[in-house]
Structure formats: C-alpha cells, structure tokens
C-alpha cells in the first residue's frame, strides 16, 4: 500500500510552526551573542602567559568539547536551580546551555584566528611600543576576523541546529511546535518534512548573509 502524502492539515497550522521558527531564531541569536562574548574571553585567557589564567579556560573548553549537549540543557534546567536555589524558565536555561557550549567552541575559532597572524606583525608592533590591548585592537583582530568567518559561521550553524534540544525543556521552538502539530494531525511524515525544509531555508538564508558579510569585510580590508 502506497502512502498518500497530504500537507493540507500541516499548512492549516502553519501559524504554529512559524511561531516555533521565530522562537528558534530568537534563541539562536541571543545564544550567539552571549557565546561570542564567552568565546572571546576564553580565547584571551587561553593566550595568556599566566598558567593560572590559562588553566581554567582550557578546563572549561575541554569539558564542553567532551560532553553531550543535551547534558548541558538538563543541568542548567534541572540541576542549577537546585544548587543555586533559583528558578529558570526554559528559555533562560536553553540560552545558558547554548551560549556556554558555543562559547567553548568559539574560543578555539578565535584563538586559531589570532595565532594565525604572522609573528612579524606582533614583534613589529611591540618594537613600536604598542600595548598588548592596542596591538590586538588595531592590528591583530581586524586581520584575524576575516579568517575566523568560515569556522565561525559553521559553528553558528551547529548552534542553530542544536536549538532543537530546547524542545526537551518544553521551550516552544520549531521542533516543539512541530510535535504539537503532529499530535493534532497525526501526519508525522508531512510535519517533519516541513520543518526539515524550514531549517534548510533558514540555514541557506543565513549562509547567504554570511557570504555577503565576508565579502564586505574582505573588500574593506
């Protein structure tokens, strides 16, 4: 017996899926902003000459690189409130999980971009008496940024796809909303095919914007 595809029940509930899509973009955008801040701080700590500054950053990065993402979601949502005697809603817990996890990976992206700058430029700036902060701000980071873009974009795409785990905390992202639609329509093939295409459209659009940004930065240089 051949399966008869019918997307009409899903399309009738497209508003539910669009809410989920908007929430997915929201949580991804907020997590990227905080993840970049965490990643830059960790990268600078990793590059420090002081072992006491380097060691915590290395430990943080290795912890997140070697643990499953879903554990971070569960820890921030279920364990942290018990430890800190606080209450976290699914959005805040998911942002904490995503931003800290992505920050660990962004740190390696940023560190790799910074150390890729030729030593001669570091030495030349120091010979001119430039401070480390000025050296980073005026010479190293502007050049490193264009080299960071491809791995940064790739990591951001991974973050966007990982937002689907927020559904395990009952956050109304695209996957969670899809499960609601599926429970009403009993059309899993159509529902999950639709959200797969929505993720593809979202990532293709983001990829085009990233290529445009990279081209502008390259031209500016």
C-alpha positions in Angstrom: 0.0 0.0 0.0 1.5 3.3 -1.1 1.4 6.3 1.3 -0.7 9.2 0.3 1.0 12.5 1.2 -1.3 15.3 2.4 0.3 18.5 3.6 -3.0 20.4 3.9 -3.5 19.7 7.7 0.0 20.9 8.3 -0.4 24.1 6.2 -3.6 24.9 8.0 -1.5 25.0 11.2 1.4 26.9 9.6 1.0 29.7 12.1 2.0 27.3 14.9 5.2 26.4 13.0 6.0 30.0 12.2 5.9 30.8 15.9 8.3 28.0 16.5 10.6 29.2 13.7 10.6 32.7 15.3 11.4 31.3 18.7 14.2 29.2 17.2 15.8 32.3 15.5 15.4 34.2 18.8 17.1 31.7 21.0 19.9 31.2 18.4 20.5 34.9 18.0 20.7 35.5 21.8 22.9 32.5 22.3 25.3 33.5 19.6 25.7 37.0 21.1 26.5 35.6 24.6 28.5 32.7 23.1 30.8 35.2 21.2 31.4 37.1 24.5 32.2 33.9 26.3 34.4 32.6 23.5 36.4 35.8 23.2 37.0 35.9 26.9 38.1 32.2 26.9 40.3 32.8 23.8 42.2 35.7 25.5 42.6 33.6 28.7 44.0 30.7 26.6 46.5 33.1 25.1 47.6 34.4 28.4 51.2 33.9 29.6 50.0 33.1 33.1 49.2 29.5 33.8 46.6 30.3 36.4 44.6 32.3 33.8 45.1 29.7 31.0 44.2 26.5 33.0 40.6 27.4 33.8 39.9 28.3 30.2 41.4 25.0 29.0 39.4 23.0 31.5 36.2 24.8 30.5 36.8 24.2 26.8 37.7 20.6 27.2 34.6 19.9 29.4 32.2 21.3 26.8 34.1 19.6 23.9 33.8 16.2 25.6 30.2 16.2 26.9 26.9 15.7 25.0 25.0 19.0 24.5 21.8 17.6 26.0 23.5 17.2 29.4 24.1 20.9 29.4 20.4 21.6 28.8 19.4 19.3 31.6 22.0 20.6 34.0 21.0 24.2 33.6 17.3 23.5 33.7 17.1 20.8 36.4 20.4 20.9 38.4 21.4 24.6 38.6 18.1 25.7 40.2 18.6 23.1 42.9 22.2 24.1 43.5 21.6 27.9 43.4 18.0 27.8 44.9 16.7 29.8 41.9 14.1 29.3 39.2 14.9 29.3 35.5 12.4 29.2 32.7 13.2 27.0 29.6 14.4 30.0 27.5 17.0 31.1 30.0 18.2 27.6 30.7 18.5 26.9 27.0 20.4 30.1 26.4 22.8 29.3 29.2 23.4 25.9 27.8 23.8 27.0 24.2 26.0 30.1 24.9 28.4 28.3 27.2 28.7 25.4 24.9 29.1 27.5 21.8 31.5 29.8 23.7 33.8 26.9 24.2 33.9 26.2 20.5 34.1 29.9 19.5 37.1 30.2 21.8 39.1 27.8 19.6 37.9 29.6 16.5 39.0 33.0 17.9 42.3 31.6 19.2 43.1 30.0 15.9 42.4 33.2 14.0 44.6 35.3 16.4 47.6 32.9 16.4 47.4 32.6 12.6 48.7 36.2 12.2 52.3 36.2 11.4 54.8 36.7 14.3 56.5 39.6 12.5 53.4 41.8 13.0 53.3 41.1 16.7 57.1 41.8 17.0 56.9 45.0 14.9 54.0 46.4 17.0 55.9 45.6 20.2 59.0 47.3 18.8 56.9 50.4 18.3 56.0 50.3 22.0 52.3 49.4 21.3 50.5 47.9 24.3 49.0 44.4 24.1 45.4 45.7 24.1 46.2 48.2 21.3 48.0 45.6 19.3 45.0 43.3 19.5 42.5 46.0 18.7 44.3 47.8 15.9 46.4 45.1 14.1 45.6 41.5 15.1 41.8 41.3 15.4 41.0 43.3 12.2 43.1 40.8 10.2 42.0 37.7 12.1 38.3 38.4 11.7 38.2 37.5 8.0 40.0 34.3 8.7 37.6 33.5 11.5 34.4 33.9 9.5 34.2 30.5 7.8 34.7 28.4 11.0 32.6 30.9 13.0 29.7 30.5 10.6 30.0 26.7 10.6 29.9 26.7 14.4 26.9 29.1 14.4 25.0 26.7 12.1 25.7 23.9 14.5 24.4 26.1 17.3 21.2 26.8 15.4 20.6 23.1 14.8 21.3 22.3 18.4 18.5 24.7 19.5 16.2 21.7 18.7 17.3 20.3 22.0 15.5 23.1 23.7 12.3 21.2 22.9 13.2 18.8 25.7 12.7 21.6 28.2 9.3 22.4 26.7 10.6 25.6 25.0 8.3 26.4 22.1 11.0 26.2 19.4 10.3 24.8 15.9 10.7 21.1 16.9 8.4 21.5 19.9 5.7 23.3 17.8 6.1 20.5 15.2 5.4 17.9 17.9 2.2 19.8 18.8 1.1 19.9 15.2 1.8 16.2 14.8 -0.3 15.4 17.9 -3.2 17.2 16.3 -2.8 16.0 12.7 -1.2 12.5 13.0 0.8 13.3 9.9 4.4 12.8 11.1 5.9 12.5 7.6 4.4 15.7 6.4 5.1 17.6 9.7 8.7 16.6 10.0 9.4 17.0 6.3 8.0 20.6 6.5 10.2 21.6 9.4 13.2 20.0 7.8 12.6 22.2 4.8 12.1 25.2 7.1 15.5 24.5 8.7 17.1 24.2 5.3 15.6 27.6 4.2 16.8 29.2 7.4 20.3 27.9 7.1 20.6 28.7 3.4 19.4 32.3 4.1 21.9 32.6 7.0 24.7 31.2 4.7 24.0 33.8 2.0 24.1 36.6 4.6 27.4 35.3 6.0 28.9 35.2 2.5 27.8 38.8 1.9 29.3 39.9 5.2 32.6 38.0 4.4 32.7 39.7 1.0 32.2 43.1 2.6 34.9 42.6 5.2 37.3 41.3 2.6 36.6 44.4 0.4 37.0 46.7 3.4 40.5 45.3 4.1 
